[in-house]
Amino acid sequence: RGARCRWPGWVALCERRGLVRSMSAKGCSPDNAACEGFFGRPENEFFHYRDWRGVSLAEFRERLEAYLAYYREGRIKRSPGWLSPDEYRRSEGCGVVKTSWTII
């Protein structure tokens, strides 16, 4: 609902990638609670409280890819029995797909 979600560059990028932009109704935050929770964690753990001055876009991407790999493979959570997301998926019989992140 914010200006960043309606920015023409973002709208065009979503359309090119075949992404559906979903914005909840005003005052209906539970619609996107899971997404907000997921993106809030990297924002706090990875982005904030760091000095990004002088960091090139390429270096930022490398650091973000390393964080995402850590998040999937090494960051344990209490609720699924102190397992990482990948370990939890394996324990549930789900496949873990190793991907090459394409960070826009």
Residue, then its C-alpha position, 0 to 999 in steps of 0.5 A: r500500500g505504500a509508495r514503494c509498492r506502487w513505484p512504476g519500476w517495481v510494478a514493471l519488475c514484478e510484471r516482467r518476472g510474472l509476480v503477483r503483487s498482493m496488498s492487503a486491505k487497509g487495517c488488515s495486517p494478518d493477510n501478510a503476517a507470514c511474509e512480514g515475519f520472514f522479511g523482518r528477520p533478515e532486516n534485523e539480523f542482516f541489514h540494520y546495525r551495519d555500516w554499508r557505506g562503501v559496500s558495492l552492489a556486488e559485495f552487498r549481493e554476496r553478503l546477502e547470498a551468504y546470509l540466506a544460505y546461513y538462514r536455510e542451512g545453519r540458523i536453528k529455530r526452537s519451534p521445530g526442535w532446534l533444527s535449521p529450515d533445511e534440517y526440518r524439511r528433511s526430517e519431514g520427508c521434504g526435499v531440499v532444493k539447492t538453488s542459486w539465488t538470483i538477487i534483483 
